[in-house]
Every structure is written in C-alpha cells, then in structure tokens.
C-alpha cells in the first residue's frame, strides 16, 4: 500500500501557512477570551503536535526551504 506523501516544497508551504494561520487564530482567540499563559501554552503545544505527527507519519516531508542543505559544495 502506497502512502500519500507531499514533496518538500509543498510541505514547506503547507507548514508555513499552518503556522501563520494558527498564530493568527491563537492571538485572536486569546484576546477575545482573555486566556492565561498556561492555556496559551497548551493550545500552542496541541498545534505543534499536529504538525509533528504529520511529519512522523511521513505525510509531510519538509525541506526547510533548502536552508539546511546536507550537501557540501566545494569551490
């Protein structure tokens, strides 16, 4: 059975969009409800766990926009 996997650049874009959307959601929700720091940390941890699970299941394959390139280039 072949698993559904996204390529590197698509994963990077999805993760970036997810982070921006969840940060907006957290700031908006926290200002409306006036949550405390513990609730904020728990909400942030839950959002991070979702991404971590998708990476561990190999659905997302982040390339980190090529920042951490393991190949060394010689001049």
C-alpha positions, -999 to +999 in steps of 0.1 A: +000+000+000+015+033-010+011+062+014+002+097+004+032+119+007+038+155-002+070+167-017+094+191+000+084+225-013+046+217-009+053+205+027+072+237+034+044+259+021+017+240+040+037+241+072+043+279+068+007+286+061-004+264+090+019+283+114+007+317+103-030+307+104-027+291+139-007+320+153-035+344+140-061+321+155-043+320+188-038+357+191-074+364+181-089+338+204-067+348+233-076+385+231-113+377+229-114+352+257-086+365+278-068+332+284-039+328+307-004+317+299-010+280+307-039+278+283-019+296+256+010+271+260-014+241+259-030+254+227+003+261+211+016+226+221-015+210+206-009+228+173+027+218+172+018+181+180-004+181+149+025+191+126+049+167+144+025+137+139+021+145+102+059+147+098+064+114+117+038+097+096+058+108+065+028+127+051+048+160+053+084+159+041+098+193+050+128+206+030+131+237+052+133+258+020+168+244+014+183+262+044+198+231+059+213+216+028+233+185+038+254+185+006+286+205+009+296+224-021+333+227-029+346+258-048 
